């Protein structure tokens, strides 16, 4: 029940295309859903986060869509750029714990 | 900007050695975390700490211990290194309030021979 399932494991997208990464969870107590971006040789860094009181959050080209009834959330990268090539992790936590549960990661490659 | 510094980028040790991984943060964060990152498994929490001298087990604490004698420093200890502990180790810190971003170091790639 603590798992966060992430797909796909890898993704190849043409420059200018839309990248979509999906995550699903079981624990209904989760109420904070961040996405982290990790470049090679670097630690993960927070990209964008959402709480379940909204269904969508947009920051520039990055959008989180959240479906509470389906217990799913996804990251959409519009107009994908080669500089977006990185590994992306979804995560989840609840207010009564300090523990972030991470998905298994998606390696995104954007080709010119 | 928050800076989380891990003492070594690469480390090679032998089976049975006692290994220390050090992490220092400069933002006076209450909470600190140690993860290991393995391909296909994502980030898994080993130990975390709410405050000085306090520690909590994460999801995979076996074979590890931690030490937090000062607020800014959190050490991960492999009591007797084994080859299955070869991995990338990531340290993170964040403020005490819930649901604040975790700030990660750049990792230590540890190889146990």
Interface residues (C-beta under 8 A of the other chain):
Chain A: X2 X6 X9 X32 X34 X41 X42 X43 X44 X45 X46 X49 X51 X89 X93 X95 X98 X99 X100 X102 X103 X104 X105
Chain B: X4 X31 X35 X40 X41 X42 X43 X44 X45 X48 X50 X56 X58 X59 X90 X92 X98 X99 X101 X102 X103 X104 X105 X106 X107
